[in-house]
Amino acid sequence: MVNQTIPLPNKTELVSPVVSQDVHEMMGLKTNLDLQQYSFINQMCYEKALHWYAKYFPYLVLIHTLIFMVCSNFWFKFPGSSSKIEHFISILGKCFDSPWTTRALSEVSGENPEEKVLLDNKNNSASKAILNVSVEGNLDSLEKTQSLKSIPEKIIVDKPTASALDKKEGEQAKALFEKVKKFRLHVEEGDILYVMYVRQTVLKVFKFLLIIAYNSALVSEVQITVKCSVDIQDMTGYKHFSCNHTMAHLFSKLSYCYLCFVAVYGFTCLYTSYWLFYRSLKEYSFEYVRQETGIDDIPDVKNDFAFMLHMIDQYDPLYSKRFAVFLSEVSENKLKQLNLNHEWTPEKLRQRLLTNHNNRLELQLFMLSGLPDTIFEVTELQSLKLEIINNVSIPASIAQLENLQELSLYQCCLKIHTTATSFLKENLKVLRVKFDDSRELPHWLYHLRNLEELYLIGSLSPDASKNVVLESLRELKNLKTLSLKSNFTKIPQSIVDVSSHLQRLYVYNDGTKLVMLNNLKKMVNLTELELVHCDLERIPHAVFSLTNLQELDLKENNLRSIEEIVSCQHLHKLTCLKLWHNSICYIPEHIKKLGSLERLYFSHNKIEILPSHLFLCNKLRYLDLSNNDIRFIPPEIGVLQSLQYFSVTCNKIDNLPDELFFCKKLKTLKLGKNTLSLLSPKISYLVLLTHLELKGNHFELLPPELRFCRALKRGGLVVEDVLFETLPSDIRDKMKAE
């Protein structure tokens, strides 16, 4: 074989056969197949003699690079993690650019809200933050820092118009608050992002160590000259060959460069591992933000939410600072207040003003997110009614409502400024509070020294462990009316504190039995007393000590006998007695001793017989006996010459005494739903009659004498249309026309 160098494929070259030093001339077998022999030997040397590292180095680099790329980018593609990251980046960018963020930070930092923050960063910068930390692992970006560094914002004074958020921006900021709340609730539940990032980092560190180990050991195997033994001596006359690896020099240099690059990347992975395990990345504290901004209620976060904020801090802490604004309830409440003020203008509020039963101009607001500041511009307001409004804050500006005298709070959590409390102490006359727990019962109500009427609806009890306790009322020096709708077993001792000046006491007990009523004896100045739904079986004896009592209401109790009514004769000022909605079966004859009675309510009982003694109460102007089992009206009813209202609706009466029509002052006569078949012509005596109810009886026609009831109109005549048509046409026309 001729001693020459011939290039061969597969990155090797056959240089020359190996000749013994003792032989000076090399002689081989001549076959004229040199090219085929060289090609065969070249292939055999590449497959058997060339080291695998030198052969597969480019492929190894490619495979390791792909693995690194997959590790770094897998969490951006995996649905469980990528959705959280994309959602977080989207919300973060919107929060960063929101005008509300600038306004909130300016207000709490004491800066002029007319100043404007100009920021050059774009939304996609945030997405690069996580990518840089996870893929590139820059050493400078992984410095150990606090949860958040203070990054001063560049403030440039702009026009005053830049300070005010328009309605659209306010609604967008409100939507952002809702998104942040839901996102936080969802992300804080798990730690998939943290676990996935830890695992991919550990895998990259393992890969780094593996690459460094085997490349360092095998890089020396990349040699230019490769010795090869091929057993074809019978064909060529040679067995040992020396081949050149033409890419060996390039691969060797690339191997060392590759080791250097992997080493740099590996050190960043090692530092990332140190950062992951040295710091508590599943908890994130906004303490520095709270101190710097003054927004004290920004909550600390945990799990994946905390981890993403730690990641974003490595890029730019300003993102977290501006994002924190949307975690604050104080900031959210300020935004709600701003939106409320946009929605509820003074003009709109004035359109909702109505006159209530106390003849005061009243504004009613229902289920709002707060109290609009614009209310305090409606200075003519006299009564304010708030229903089911949480976090109501009454500022000092309520002092602008100089005419405000009445306040109603129905299931409202209230916070009030000290100056506002002073204003209410001096001006408030009527207070109504409906509450479910102690937070809704304002503590300042016990200090309203000019309060005249107090209405409390809720669960009150002497036992503080069970319900809300009614504290002492002794500071309410001007209190005249007290209404309690609750579930007492006894009259609260605190009521005694106002006994010297309390005139009206209303107790609605929701069916709870009121047992102890001794404290009533001390209410000597009471003129009106209502004990409704208190499960009373007798008229309380304590009532008979109230010598100034004018009106007594015992509605919806369990009264069956009222023999104690004889003791009411000592109540010389009693003019109104309401014993309706009970189970009274009869009226005792002692009723005649209540000579001062003017109004008497016996409706919704089980009375069958009306005693003639009842009509000896000759001052009666109002007598209601409806919804009983009465069959007969005694003729003594004619004694009641002052009677103006008489109702026997829903009874079993089949005949009316003529004496009834001698009560010439009657204005309202209700006879509906009985068994009457004839209406006496003497109805003409009732010339003052304005309301006559006859519906539900057995009348066949109406007496034409109704023409003399000149005050009676069609609207006041309650009767079937068919029966009305039995009247002469002139009477019908007159009633309809007028």
C-alpha positions in Angstrom: 0.0 0.0 0.0 1.3 3.4 -0.9 2.1 5.6 2.2 -0.1 8.6 1.6 -3.0 10.5 3.2 -6.4 10.2 1.6 -9.5 12.0 3.1 -12.2 9.6 4.1 -15.8 10.2 5.2 -17.3 10.1 8.7 -14.8 12.6 10.0 -11.7 10.3 9.8 -8.7 10.0 7.5 -6.5 7.1 6.9 -2.9 8.3 7.4 -0.8 5.2 7.0 -0.4 1.7 8.1 1.6 1.1 11.2 5.0 -0.4 10.2 7.4 -2.1 12.5 10.7 -0.2 13.3 12.6 -3.3 12.1 11.1 -3.1 8.6 12.3 -0.3 6.4 10.0 -1.0 3.5 6.3 -1.6 3.6 4.9 -4.0 1.1 1.2 -4.8 0.9 -1.1 -6.8 -1.3 -1.9 -5.1 -4.5 -5.6 -5.5 -5.5 -6.3 -2.2 -7.3 -9.2 -1.6 -4.8 -7.5 1.1 -2.8 -10.6 3.4 -2.6 -12.9 0.7 -1.5 -10.4 -0.5 1.0 -9.9 3.0 2.4 -13.6 3.5 2.7 -14.2 0.3 4.5 -11.3 0.9 6.9 -12.5 4.5 7.5 -16.0 3.2 8.4 -14.7 0.5 10.7 -12.4 2.9 12.5 -15.3 5.4 13.0 -17.6 2.7 14.4 -15.0 0.8 16.6 -12.1 3.0 17.4 -13.5 6.6 17.7 -14.7 7.4 21.3 -18.5 7.8 21.6 -18.1 11.3 23.2 -16.3 12.6 20.2 -18.9 11.1 17.9 -22.0 12.3 19.7 -20.9 15.5 21.3 -23.1 17.8 19.1 -26.1 15.7 19.7 -25.4 15.7 23.5 -25.2 19.5 23.5 -28.5 19.7 21.6 -30.3 17.2 23.9 -29.1 18.9 27.1 -30.1 22.3 25.7 -33.6 21.0 24.9 -33.9 19.5 28.4 -32.9 22.8 30.0 -35.4 24.7 27.8 -38.2 22.3 28.6 -37.4 22.5 32.4 -37.4 26.3 32.3 -40.6 26.7 30.2 -42.7 23.7 31.2 -44.7 25.7 33.9 -45.5 28.3 31.2 -47.3 25.6 29.2 -48.7 23.3 31.8 -52.4 24.3 32.2 -52.5 24.2 36.0 -49.6 26.7 36.3 -49.7 28.7 33.1 -53.3 29.9 33.7 -52.3 31.3 37.1 -49.2 33.0 35.7 -51.1 34.5 32.7 -53.9 35.7 34.9 -51.5 37.2 37.4 -49.5 39.0 34.7 -52.8 40.4 33.3 -54.1 41.7 36.6 -50.6 43.0 37.6 -50.4 45.1 34.4 -53.8 46.5 34.9 -53.2 47.4 38.5 -49.9 49.0 37.6 -51.5 51.3 35.0 -54.7 52.0 36.9 -55.2 55.7 37.7 -56.7 54.6 41.0 -53.3 53.3 42.1 -51.7 56.6 41.5 -54.5 58.4 43.4 -54.4 56.1 46.3 -50.7 56.3 46.8 -50.7 60.0 46.4 -53.5 60.4 49.1 -51.9 58.2 51.7 -48.4 59.6 51.2 -49.7 63.2 51.7 -48.9 64.2 48.2 -51.1 66.5 46.2 -53.7 64.3 44.5 -53.4 66.6 41.5 -50.0 65.1 40.8 -49.7 62.4 38.3 -47.3 59.4 38.0 -45.7 58.9 34.6 -44.4 55.4 34.1 -42.4 54.1 31.1 -42.7 50.4 31.8 -45.0 48.3 29.7 -47.3 45.5 30.7 -45.2 42.8 29.1 -42.3 43.8 31.3 -43.9 41.9 34.1 -44.0 38.7 32.1 -40.3 38.9 31.4 -39.7 39.1 35.1 -40.7 35.5 35.8 -39.1 34.3 32.6 -35.7 36.0 33.5 -35.6 34.4 36.9 -36.7 31.0 35.8 -34.6 30.6 32.6 -31.7 33.0 32.6 -31.2 33.0 36.4 -29.3 36.3 36.4 -27.1 36.6 39.5 -27.9 40.2 40.0 -31.6 39.6 39.9 -31.4 37.0 42.7 -29.9 39.2 45.4 -31.3 38.7 48.9 -33.7 41.5 49.6 -36.7 42.3 51.8 -40.2 41.4 50.5 -40.2 44.7 48.8 -37.7 47.5 48.2 -38.8 51.1 48.2 -38.7 52.4 44.7 -39.5 56.1 44.6 -41.9 57.0 41.8 -41.3 59.9 39.5 -43.8 62.6 40.2 -44.6 65.3 37.7 -47.1 68.0 38.4 -49.9 67.9 35.9 -53.1 69.8 35.5 -55.7 69.6 38.3 -58.1 67.7 36.0 -55.8 64.7 36.2 -56.7 64.1 39.9 -60.3 63.2 39.5 -61.3 59.7 38.3 -64.2 59.7 35.9 -67.1 57.2 36.3 -65.6 54.8 33.7 -62.2 54.7 35.5 -63.9 54.2 38.8 -65.9 51.2 37.5 -62.7 49.7 36.0 -60.9 50.1 39.3 -63.9 48.5 41.1 -63.8 45.5 38.7 -60.0 45.2 39.4 -60.7 44.9 43.2 -63.1 42.1 42.6 -60.7 40.3 40.2 -57.8 40.6 42.8 -60.1 39.3 45.6 -61.1 36.2 43.5 -57.6 35.6 42.2 -56.1 35.8 45.7 -58.8 33.4 47.1 -58.1 31.0 44.3 -54.3 31.1 44.2 -53.7 31.1 48.0 -55.4 27.7 48.2 -52.5 25.8 46.6 -48.7 25.8 46.0 -48.4 24.1 42.6 -46.3 27.0 41.2 -43.8 26.8 44.1 -43.5 23.1 44.0 -43.1 23.0 40.2 -40.5 25.7 40.3 -38.5 23.9 43.0 -38.6 20.7 41.1 -37.5 22.2 37.8 -34.7 24.0 39.6 -33.6 20.8 41.3 -33.7 19.0 38.0 -31.6 21.7 36.3 -29.0 21.6 39.2 -28.8 17.8 38.7 -28.4 18.2 35.0 -25.7 20.8 35.5 -23.7 18.5 37.8 -24.1 15.6 35.5 -22.9 17.6 32.4 -19.9 19.0 34.3 -19.0 15.6 35.6 -19.0 13.5 32.4 -17.8 16.3 30.1 -14.8 17.1 32.3 -13.9 13.4 32.4 -14.4 12.8 28.7 -13.3 16.0 27.0 -9.8 14.5 26.8 -11.1 11.7 24.6 -11.5 14.1 21.7 -8.2 13.4 19.9 -7.0 14.1 16.4 -5.2 10.8 15.9 -7.1 7.6 16.4 -5.4 4.2 16.4 -7.5 1.5 14.9 -7.1 -2.3 14.4 -9.0 -3.9 11.5 -8.5 -7.6 10.8 -8.2 -7.4 7.0 -4.5 -8.3 6.6 -5.4 -11.0 4.1 -6.8 -8.4 1.8 -4.5 -5.5 2.3 -1.5 -6.9 4.0 -1.9 -4.6 7.1 -3.8 -4.9 10.4 -3.1 -1.7 12.3 -4.0 1.7 11.1 -3.7 5.3 12.3 -6.6 7.7 11.4 -7.1 11.5 11.6 -10.4 12.9 13.3 -10.7 16.1 11.3 -13.3 17.7 13.6 -11.5 16.8 16.8 -9.8 20.2 17.2 -13.1 22.1 16.8 -15.0 19.7 19.0 -12.3 20.0 21.7 -12.5 23.8 21.8 -16.3 23.7 21.7 -16.4 21.2 24.6 -14.4 23.6 26.8 -16.6 26.5 25.8 -19.7 24.4 26.5 -18.3 23.5 30.0 -17.8 27.2 30.7 -21.3 28.2 29.6 -22.9 25.3 31.6 -20.8 26.3 34.6 -22.1 29.8 34.6 -25.7 28.7 34.1 -25.2 26.0 36.8 -24.0 28.6 39.3 -27.1 30.6 38.7 -29.2 27.5 39.3 -27.3 26.8 42.5 -27.9 30.3 43.7 -31.6 30.0 42.7 -31.7 26.8 44.8 -30.1 28.7 47.7 -32.7 31.5 47.2 -35.6 29.0 47.2 -34.6 27.1 50.3 -33.0 29.9 52.3 -36.0 32.3 52.2 -39.6 31.6 53.1 -41.1 32.1 49.6 -44.5 30.8 50.6 -45.2 33.8 52.7 -45.1 37.4 51.6 -45.2 40.4 54.0 -46.3 43.9 52.9 -44.9 45.4 56.2 -42.6 47.8 54.4 -45.4 48.9 52.1 -47.7 49.5 55.0 -45.1 51.6 56.7 -44.2 53.6 53.6 -47.7 54.2 52.3 -49.7 54.4 55.5 -52.2 51.8 54.2 -52.2 49.7 57.3 -54.7 47.0 56.3 -52.8 45.5 53.4 -52.8 41.7 54.3 -49.8 39.4 54.1 -50.3 36.6 51.6 -49.2 33.0 51.3 -48.6 30.0 49.0 -48.5 30.6 45.2 -49.7 34.2 45.6 -46.7 35.0 47.8 -44.3 33.1 45.6 -45.3 35.1 42.5 -44.9 38.4 44.3 -41.4 37.3 45.5 -40.6 36.5 41.8 -41.9 39.9 40.6 -39.8 41.6 43.3 -36.7 40.3 41.7 -37.6 42.2 38.5 -39.0 45.4 39.9 -40.5 45.9 43.4 -42.6 48.8 42.2 -45.0 46.3 40.7 -45.8 44.8 44.1 -46.1 48.2 45.7 -48.7 49.3 43.3 -50.4 45.9 43.3 -50.7 46.1 47.1 -53.2 49.0 46.8 -55.8 46.5 45.4 -55.4 44.3 48.4 -56.4 47.0 50.9 -60.0 47.2 52.1 -59.4 50.9 53.1 -58.4 51.6 49.5 -61.4 49.7 48.2 -63.7 51.6 50.5 -62.3 54.9 49.3 -63.0 53.8 45.7 -66.5 52.7 46.6 -67.0 56.1 48.2 -65.8 57.9 45.1 -68.1 55.8 42.9 -71.0 56.4 45.3 -70.4 60.1 45.0 -70.5 59.9 41.2 -73.7 57.9 41.2 -75.6 59.7 44.0 -75.4 63.4 43.1 -77.2 66.0 45.3 -79.8 66.4 42.6 -80.6 62.7 42.5 -80.8 62.6 46.3 -83.2 65.5 46.4 -85.5 63.7 44.0 -85.9 60.9 46.5 -86.9 63.1 49.4 -90.3 62.2 50.9 -92.4 63.4 53.8 -92.7 60.7 56.5 -95.4 60.2 59.1 -93.7 62.7 61.4 -94.0 65.3 58.7 -90.3 65.4 58.2 -88.4 65.4 54.9 -86.9 61.9 54.8 -84.3 60.3 52.6 -84.2 56.5 52.5 -81.2 54.6 51.2 -81.3 50.8 50.8 -78.4 48.3 50.4 -75.7 50.7 49.2 -72.0 50.0 49.6 -71.6 53.0 51.8 -72.9 56.5 52.6 -72.5 59.0 49.8 -70.7 62.2 50.8 -73.1 64.2 48.7 -75.8 63.5 51.3 -74.3 66.3 53.4 -75.0 68.8 50.7 -78.8 68.2 51.0 -79.0 70.6 53.9 -82.8 70.6 54.0 -82.8 66.9 55.1 -84.6 66.3 58.3 -84.8 62.5 58.5 -82.2 59.9 57.2 -83.1 56.2 56.9 -80.4 53.7 56.1 -81.2 50.0 55.5 -78.8 47.1 55.2 -75.7 49.1 54.5 -72.4 47.7 55.8 -69.4 49.8 56.8 -71.3 53.0 57.1 -69.0 55.9 58.1 -70.5 59.1 59.3 -67.9 61.9 59.0 -67.8 65.2 60.7 -69.4 66.8 57.7 -72.8 65.6 59.0 -72.8 68.9 61.0 -73.8 70.5 57.7 -77.3 68.9 58.1 -78.5 71.5 60.5 -82.1 70.3 60.2 -81.4 66.6 60.8 -83.5 65.4 63.7 -84.4 61.8 62.9 -82.0 58.9 62.1 -83.0 55.3 61.3 -80.4 52.5 61.1 -81.7 49.1 60.0 -79.0 46.4 60.1 -76.1 48.8 59.5 -72.6 48.6 60.8 -71.7 52.1 61.7 -68.5 54.1 62.4 -68.8 57.6 63.5 -66.4 60.5 63.8 -66.1 62.2 67.2 -67.3 65.5 65.9 -70.3 63.8 64.3 -71.1 62.2 67.7 -71.2 65.7 69.3 -73.5 66.9 66.6 -75.9 64.0 67.1 -75.9 64.6 70.8 -77.2 68.1 70.3 -79.6 67.7 67.4 -81.0 64.2 67.2 -84.6 63.8 68.4 -85.6 60.4 67.0 -83.4 57.3 66.7 -84.5 53.9 65.2 -82.1 51.0 65.3 -82.7 47.5 64.0 -79.8 45.1 64.8 -78.8 41.4 64.7 -75.7 41.6 66.7 -73.8 44.0 69.0 -71.8 45.5 66.1 -75.0 47.0 64.7 -76.1 48.6 68.0 -74.2 51.9 68.3 -72.6 52.6 71.6 -73.1 56.3 71.3 -76.9 56.1 71.5 -76.6 56.0 75.3 -75.1 59.6 75.3 -77.7 61.3 73.1 -78.9 63.7 75.8 -81.5 65.5 73.6 -83.0 62.3 72.2 -86.8 62.2 72.6 -87.7 58.9 70.9 -85.8 55.7 70.8 -86.8 52.6 68.9 -84.8 49.4 69.2 -85.5 46.2 67.3 -83.3 43.2 68.0 -82.3 40.6 70.5 -81.7 42.2 73.9 -81.1 40.3 77.2 -79.7 40.9 80.7 -77.4 38.0 80.0 -74.4 39.3 78.0 -73.3 35.8 77.1 -76.5 35.2 75.1 -77.6 38.5 73.6 -76.9 42.2 73.4 -77.2 43.9 76.7 -79.2 47.2 77.0 -77.0 49.5 79.0 -78.0 52.3 81.3 -80.1 55.1 79.7 -79.6 57.6 82.5 -77.9 60.1 80.2 -81.0 60.3 78.0 -82.5 63.1 80.0 -85.1 64.1 77.4 -86.3 60.6 76.4 -90.1 60.6 76.2 -90.8 57.5 74.0 -89.1 54.1 74.2 -90.0 51.2 71.9 -88.4 47.8 72.3 -89.0 44.9 69.9 -87.1 42.0 71.5 -87.5 38.8 73.6 -87.5 39.9 77.2 -88.5 37.8 80.2 -88.6 40.8 82.4 -88.6 44.6 81.9 -84.9 45.7 81.8 -83.6 47.5 84.8 -82.0 50.1 82.5 -85.5 51.4 81.7 -85.9 52.5 85.3 -83.2 55.1 84.7 -85.6 57.1 82.5 -88.7 56.4 84.6 -88.9 60.0 85.8 -89.6 61.4 82.3 -90.6 58.5 80.1 -94.1 58.9 78.8 -94.5 56.1 76.2 -93.3 52.6 76.5 -93.8 50.0 73.7 -92.7 46.4 74.2 -93.1 43.9 71.4 -91.8 40.6 72.7 -92.2 38.1 69.7 -94.2 35.6 71.8 -91.6 35.3 74.7 -93.5 35.2 78.0 -93.0 38.4 80.0 -92.9 37.2 83.6 -91.5 40.0 85.8 -93.2 43.3 85.4 -92.5 44.9 88.8 -90.3 47.6 87.2 -93.4 49.0 85.6 -94.6 50.3 88.9 -91.8 52.8 88.8 -92.9 54.3 85.5 -95.3 56.7 87.2 -95.3 59.2 84.3 -96.3 56.7 81.6 -99.2 57.9 79.5 -99.0 55.1 76.9 -98.1 51.4 77.5 -98.1 48.7 74.9 -97.3 45.1 75.9 -97.7 43.3 72.5 -97.2 39.5 72.0 -95.8 39.0 75.5 -97.8 35.8 76.2 -99.7 37.4 79.1 -102.6 35.5 80.6 -103.8 38.2 82.9 -103.7 42.0 82.9 -100.5 42.8 84.9 -101.2 44.2 88.3 -98.3 46.6 87.9 -100.3 48.4 85.3 -102.9 49.6 87.9 -100.2 51.7 89.6 -99.7 53.9 86.6 -102.1 56.7 87.6 -101.2 58.8 84.6 -101.8 56.1 82.0 -104.1 57.2 79.2 -103.7 54.3 76.7 -103.1 50.6 77.3 -102.5 48.1 74.5 -102.4 44.3 75.3 -102.5 43.1 71.7 -101.7 39.5 70.7 -101.4 38.0 74.2 -103.1 35.0 75.7 -105.8 36.8 77.7 -108.9 34.6 78.4 -110.3 36.4 81.4 -110.2 40.1 82.2 -111.8 40.2 85.6 -108.9 42.4 86.8 -110.3 45.1 84.6 -112.1 46.4 87.7 -108.8 47.7 89.0 -108.6 50.0 86.0 -111.1 52.3 87.7 -108.2 53.8 89.5 -106.7 54.8 86.2 -108.8 58.0 86.0 -107.0 59.2 82.9 -107.4 56.0 80.9 -109.1 56.8 77.6 -108.0 54.0 75.3 -108.0 50.2 76.1 -106.9 47.7 73.4 -107.6 44.1 74.3 -107.7 42.9 70.7 -106.2 39.7 69.2 -106.6 37.6 72.4 -108.9 34.8 73.5 -111.4 36.7 75.6 -114.7 34.9 75.9 -116.8 37.5 77.8 -116.7 41.1 79.0 -117.2 41.4 82.7 -119.8 43.9 84.0 -117.1 45.8 85.8 -116.3 47.4 82.5 -119.0 50.0 83.4 -116.6 51.5 86.0 -114.2 52.7 83.3 -116.2 55.9 82.8 -113.3 57.7 81.1 -112.9 55.3 78.2 -113.3 56.8 74.8 -111.8 54.1 72.6 -112.3 50.3 73.2 -110.8 47.5 71.1 -112.2 44.0 71.5 -111.7 42.7 68.0 -110.3 39.2 67.2 -111.5 37.5 70.4 -114.1 34.9 71.2 -116.9 37.1 72.6 -120.4 35.8 72.1 -122.5 38.1 74.3 -122.3 41.8 74.7 -123.3 42.9 78.2 -125.5 45.9 78.5 -123.1 47.3 81.1 -120.6 47.9 78.3 -122.7 50.7 77.0 -122.6 52.6 80.3 -119.2 53.8 79.2 -121.0 56.7 77.7 -117.9 58.6 76.6 -117.0 55.9 74.0 -116.3 57.4 70.6 -114.6 54.3 69.1 -115.8 50.7 69.6 -114.4 47.8 67.7 -116.1 44.4 68.2 -115.2 42.8 64.9 -114.1 39.2 64.4 -116.0 37.7 67.3 -119.0 35.4 67.7 -121.6 38.1 68.6 -125.2 37.3 67.7 -127.1 40.2 69.3 -126.5 43.9 69.9 -128.3 45.2 73.0 -130.6 48.2 72.5 -128.6 50.0 75.2 -126.2 50.9 72.5 -128.3 54.0 71.9 -126.8 55.5 75.1 -123.5 56.0 73.3 -124.3 59.5 71.9 -120.6 60.2 71.4 -120.0 57.1 69.3 -118.3 57.9 66.0 -116.9 54.5 65.0 -118.6 51.2 65.4 -117.5 47.9 63.9 -119.1 44.5 64.3 -117.6 43.0 61.0 -117.2 39.2 60.9 -119.8 38.2 63.5 -123.1 36.3 63.4 -125.5 39.2 63.8 -128.9 38.8 62.0 -130.7 42.0 63.2 -129.8 45.5 64.2 -131.6 47.4 67.0 -133.2 50.6 66.0 -131.4 52.3 68.9 -128.2 52.0 67.0 -129.4 54.7 64.6 -129.9 57.1 67.6 -126.1 57.4 67.7 -126.3 60.3 65.4 -122.5 61.2 65.6 -121.6 57.9 63.8 -119.2 58.5 60.9 -118.1 54.9 60.4 -120.4 51.9 60.6 -119.0 48.5 59.7 -121.6 45.6 59.4 -119.9 43.4 56.8 -119.8 39.6 56.9 -122.8 39.0 59.2 -126.2 37.5 58.4 -128.2 40.7 58.1 -131.1 40.7 55.6 -132.6 44.1 56.2 -131.2 47.6 56.8 -133.6 49.9 58.7 -134.9 53.0 57.0 -133.7 54.8 60.2 -130.3 54.8 58.6 -131.4 58.2 57.5 -130.7 59.5 61.1 -127.0 59.1 60.5 -126.5 62.2 58.5 -122.7 62.4 59.4 -122.0 58.9 58.1 -119.0 58.8 55.7 -118.2 55.0 55.7 -120.8 52.2 55.6 -119.8 48.6 55.1 -122.5 46.1 54.3 -120.7 43.6 52.1 -121.0 39.9 52.9 -124.6 39.9 54.2 -128.0 38.7 52.9 -129.4 42.0 51.8 -131.7 42.0 48.8 -132.0 45.8 48.4 -130.8 49.0 50.0 -133.2 51.5 51.6 -133.7 54.7 49.6 -133.3 56.6 52.9 -129.6 56.5 52.2 -130.2 59.7 50.3 -130.3 61.5 53.6 -126.7 60.4 54.5 -125.4 63.3 52.6 -121.8 62.7 53.6 -121.8 59.1 52.3 -120.1 58.7 48.8 -119.7 55.7 46.6 -116.2 55.2 47.8 -117.4 55.1 51.4 -120.2 52.6 50.7 -118.7 49.1 50.7 -121.4 46.9 49.1 -121.8 44.5 46.2 -122.3 46.2 42.9 -125.5 44.3 42.3 -126.9 45.6 45.6 -125.8 49.1 44.8 -127.9 49.0 41.7 -131.1 48.5 43.8 -130.8 52.1 44.9 -132.8 54.7 42.9 -130.7 56.1 40.0 -130.7 59.6 41.3 -129.1 58.5 44.6 -126.5 56.4 42.7 -125.7 59.3 40.4 -125.3 61.6 43.3 -123.0 59.3 45.1 -120.9 58.6 42.1 -120.7 62.3 41.0 -119.6 63.5 44.3 
